[in-house]
């Protein structure tokens, strides 16, 4: 009797368990189907099925979609700042909350905001450019920069002191801080809180001397890399970040459905292929796609694709009389400096400097742009390296170097690659686009050379080629001599025929 009851109870438990598993399976299946419909609906409304025919032509507004840690800061300061004046830059470019694309003469938008920003811009008048980086290196760099910026706050005794300092700084200036910009407004506070917690723990243990052979695994000082890449914050913001940014699906998106679509893709990885296809089409329609690893080639291509067209726009919009007028204004401004107070002198000096920049911009060529870029990037790298060294001193002996990266285990590298599978595929696709761009630029350069050669050879006014006068005299003398000989020979032939 007792055994029958036990069998009956066990049978009921088995039925319940099977029912629960069935319900969960059905619910999971329903969840997948719902997500699949959500992502497909978004993808169909987002993809551009046709490549724009005029994609190689620069439009009125240039949108630099700056994927973090790709070297975009050097392009902004060393290329775009040379090509566009401050008055042409859209206000608060890197600050989403105060961005205003309606400003008159707004010609340049450079921002970490994602592609959803296009919903705020005149799409038919906007050209998009971006730079991609090997996803593994980008994850390393994101981790390192998060630590670097967070470590700057370790001069404070605690987080309360940091908060007070931040409040005072905001009252004194309206400048955009790194902590105002996506994704650092999420990643830096997270890392900063972790650094303070680990420092406090070391103090409690009385631990002062640290020795390590792996800067990416210093648990006593900072969050280890393996812990960082598996945290939900990194999964939401860092991994496949380039793909989500290019399609407008970051946690900073203007699109209302962005959170739901991203959540579905993170939950059901197979749906990521739909997002990847949208990202590829976005890249197809961009004016320029650069690669961090192909630095020199990318810079040269940017100067020839983007720089040349911006220069051409300046040339068309500025007449010679405008330049002369600005030069005259500079001259009168400089002469007015005599006898002014120091404050007035500085104000006029700034005005003069701005005017000189405008004159230089109008006389700019692609060659001069590349020279300015090389000089600028050297100075920028030196200042960035100095700031990095000073920051990392606060978490010594941590030191992020190329050699230290090479010491990271292969298993961890493979895990980073797996977590960024969409970005890995998108980067491979970007490499194909990069090769096509190189071919296009080379073709244009050859065509331009052929046109120039044909123009010179078929010119109706050869004097415009300005040959040396002595060469012209010799040519004319030789031509007259040949003509004289020809006439003399013909005359002798006619005379011979008469005699016969």
ChimeraX attribute file (.defattr): number of C-alpha atoms within 10 A of each C-alpha:
attribute: neighborCount
match mode: 1-to-1
recipient: residues
	/A:1	6
	/A:2	7
	/A:3	8
	/A:4	9
	/A:5	10
	/A:6	11
	/A:7	12
	/A:8	12
	/A:9	12
	/A:10	12
	/A:11	12
	/A:12	12
	/A:13	12
	/A:14	12
	/A:15	12
	/A:16	12
	/A:17	12
	/A:18	12
	/A:19	12
	/A:20	12
	/A:21	12
	/A:22	12
	/A:23	12
	/A:24	12
	/A:25	12
	/A:26	12
	/A:27	12
	/A:28	12
	/A:29	12
	/A:30	12
	/A:31	15
	/A:32	16
	/A:33	12
	/A:34	13
	/A:35	21
	/A:36	19
	/A:37	13
	/A:38	15
	/A:39	23
	/A:40	16
	/A:41	12
	/A:42	17
	/A:43	19
	/A:44	12
	/A:45	9
	/A:46	16
	/A:47	17
	/A:48	16
	/A:49	11
	/A:50	9
	/A:51	13
	/A:52	12
	/A:53	8
	/A:54	10
	/A:55	15
	/A:56	17
	/A:57	12
	/A:58	21
	/A:59	20
	/A:60	17
	/A:61	23
	/A:62	22
	/A:63	25
	/A:64	23
	/A:65	21
	/A:66	26
	/A:67	23
	/A:68	25
	/A:69	20
	/A:70	24
	/A:71	18
	/A:72	23
	/A:73	16
	/A:74	17
	/A:75	21
	/A:76	16
	/A:77	15
	/A:78	22
	/A:79	24
	/A:80	22
	/A:81	15
	/A:82	21
	/A:83	25
	/A:84	18
	/A:85	15
	/A:86	13
	/A:87	13
	/A:88	17
	/A:89	21
	/A:90	22
	/A:91	19
	/A:92	17
	/A:93	21
	/A:94	21
	/A:95	20
	/A:96	17
	/A:97	10
	/A:98	11
	/A:99	16
	/A:100	17
	/A:101	20
	/A:102	12
	/A:103	13
	/A:104	10
	/A:105	13
	/A:106	18
	/A:107	19
	/A:108	26
	/A:109	26
	/A:110	24
	/A:111	23
	/A:112	22
	/A:113	27
	/A:114	25
	/A:115	22
	/A:116	20
	/A:117	18
	/A:118	15
	/A:119	11
	/A:120	12
	/A:121	16
	/A:122	13
	/A:123	12
	/A:124	9
	/A:125	11
	/A:126	19
	/A:127	23
	/A:128	23
	/A:129	19
	/A:130	20
	/A:131	22
	/A:132	25
	/A:133	23
	/A:134	17
	/A:135	26
	/A:136	19
	/A:137	17
	/A:138	21
	/A:139	24
	/A:140	18
	/A:141	16
	/A:142	19
	/A:143	23
	/A:144	20
	/A:145	18
	/A:146	19
	/A:147	23
	/A:148	24
	/A:149	22
	/A:150	23
	/A:151	23
	/A:152	18
	/A:153	20
	/A:154	18
	/A:155	11
	/A:156	13
	/A:157	11
	/A:158	15
	/A:159	15
	/A:160	10
	/A:161	12
	/A:162	15
	/A:163	12
	/A:164	10
	/A:165	13
	/A:166	12
	/A:167	10
	/A:168	10
	/A:169	13
	/A:170	12
	/A:171	8
	/A:172	8
	/A:173	9
	/A:174	8
	/A:175	11
	/A:176	14
	/A:177	14
	/A:178	14
	/A:179	15
	/A:180	15
	/A:181	17
	/A:182	21
	/A:183	22
	/A:184	22
	/A:185	13
	/A:186	16
	/A:187	22
	/A:188	21
	/A:189	15
	/A:190	15
	/A:191	22
	/A:192	22
	/A:193	14
	/A:194	17
	/A:195	22
	/A:196	21
	/A:197	16
	/A:198	16
	/A:199	18
	/A:200	14
	/A:201	14
	/A:202	15
	/A:203	10
	/A:204	9
	/A:205	8
	/A:206	9
	/A:207	11
	/A:208	8
	/A:209	8
	/A:210	12
	/A:211	9
	/A:212	12
	/A:213	11
	/A:214	16
	/A:215	21
	/A:216	23
	/A:217	17
	/A:218	18
	/A:219	13
	/A:220	15
	/A:221	22
	/A:222	23
	/A:223	18
	/A:224	16
	/A:225	20
	/A:226	14
	/A:227	11
	/A:228	16
	/A:229	20
	/A:230	14
	/A:231	10
	/A:232	10
	/A:233	14
	/A:234	19
	/A:235	16
	/A:236	16
	/A:237	20
	/A:238	23
	/A:239	25
	/A:240	25
	/A:241	24
	/A:242	29
	/A:243	29
	/A:244	27
	/A:245	24
	/A:246	25
	/A:247	25
	/A:248	24
	/A:249	25
	/A:250	28
	/A:251	17
	/A:252	18
	/A:253	19
	/A:254	19
	/A:255	15
	/A:256	10
	/A:257	13
	/A:258	21
	/A:259	14
	/A:260	14
	/A:261	25
	/A:262	22
	/A:263	14
	/A:264	21
	/A:265	18
	/A:266	15
	/A:267	14
	/A:268	14
	/A:269	11
	/A:270	12
	/A:271	19
	/A:272	21
	/A:273	14
	/A:274	17
	/A:275	25
	/A:276	22
	/A:277	16
	/A:278	23
	/A:279	27
	/A:280	21
	/A:281	18
	/A:282	19
	/A:283	21
	/A:284	19
	/A:285	21
	/A:286	18
	/A:287	24
	/A:288	24
	/A:289	21
	/A:290	25
	/A:291	21
	/A:292	19
	/A:293	14
	/A:294	12
	/A:295	12
	/A:296	12
	/A:297	14
	/A:298	20
	/A:299	19
	/A:300	18
	/A:301	22
	/A:302	23
	/A:303	21
	/A:304	21
	/A:305	22
	/A:306	23
	/A:307	23
	/A:308	20
	/A:309	17
	/A:310	22
	/A:311	21
	/A:312	15
	/A:313	15
	/A:314	18
	/A:315	15
	/A:316	10
	/A:317	10
	/A:318	12
	/A:319	12
	/A:320	9
	/A:321	9
	/A:322	12
	/A:323	17
	/A:324	12
	/A:325	12
	/A:326	16
	/A:327	17
	/A:328	12
	/A:329	14
	/A:330	20
	/A:331	12
	/A:332	12
	/A:333	16
	/A:334	15
	/A:335	10
	/A:336	12
	/A:337	16
	/A:338	9
	/A:339	9
	/A:340	11
	/A:341	10
	/A:342	10
	/A:343	9
	/A:344	12
	/A:345	16
	/A:346	13
	/A:347	13
	/A:348	18
	/A:349	15
	/A:350	12
	/A:351	15
	/A:352	20
	/A:353	13
	/A:354	15
	/A:355	18
	/A:356	15
	/A:357	16
	/A:358	20
	/A:359	17
	/A:360	15
	/A:361	19
	/A:362	21
	/A:363	13
	/A:364	20
	/A:365	17
	/A:366	18
	/A:367	13
	/A:368	12
	/A:369	21
	/A:370	19
	/A:371	11
	/A:372	14
	/A:373	21
	/A:374	14
	/A:375	11
	/A:376	17
	/A:377	17
	/A:378	12
	/A:379	11
	/A:380	14
	/A:381	12
	/A:382	11
	/A:383	11
	/A:384	10
	/A:385	11
	/A:386	10
	/A:387	14
	/A:388	19
	/A:389	13
	/A:390	13
	/A:391	20
	/A:392	20
	/A:393	14
	/A:394	16
	/A:395	20
	/A:396	14
	/A:397	17
	/A:398	21
	/A:399	17
	/A:400	19
	/A:401	10
	/A:402	8
	/A:403	9
	/A:404	14
	/A:405	15
	/A:406	10
	/A:407	12
	/A:408	15
	/A:409	9
	/A:410	10
	/A:411	9
	/A:412	13
	/A:413	17
	/A:414	12
	/A:415	15
	/A:416	21
	/A:417	19
	/A:418	14
	/A:419	19
	/A:420	22
	/A:421	20
	/A:422	24
	/A:423	25
	/A:424	20
	/A:425	15
	/A:426	22
	/A:427	20
	/A:428	12
	/A:429	15
	/A:430	21
	/A:431	16
	/A:432	10
	/A:433	18
	/A:434	20
	/A:435	10
	/A:436	12
	/A:437	21
	/A:438	16
	/A:439	12
	/A:440	15
	/A:441	16
	/A:442	14
	/A:443	12
	/A:444	14
	/A:445	13
	/A:446	12
	/A:447	12
	/A:448	12
	/A:449	12
	/A:450	12
	/A:451	12
	/A:452	11
	/A:453	12
	/A:454	11
	/A:455	11
	/A:456	14
	/A:457	11
	/A:458	9
	/A:459	12
	/A:460	9
	/A:461	8
	/A:462	11
	/A:463	9
	/A:464	9
	/A:465	10
	/A:466	8
	/A:467	10
	/A:468	8
	/A:469	9
	/A:470	9
	/A:471	9
	/A:472	13
	/A:473	11
	/A:474	11
	/A:475	12
	/A:476	11
	/A:477	11
	/A:478	12
	/A:479	11
	/A:480	12
	/A:481	12
	/A:482	11
	/A:483	11
	/A:484	11
	/A:485	11
	/A:486	11
	/A:487	11
	/A:488	11
	/A:489	10
	/A:490	10
	/A:491	11
	/A:492	10
	/A:493	10
	/A:494	10
	/A:495	10
	/A:496	9
	/A:497	8
	/A:498	7
	/A:499	6
	/A:500	5
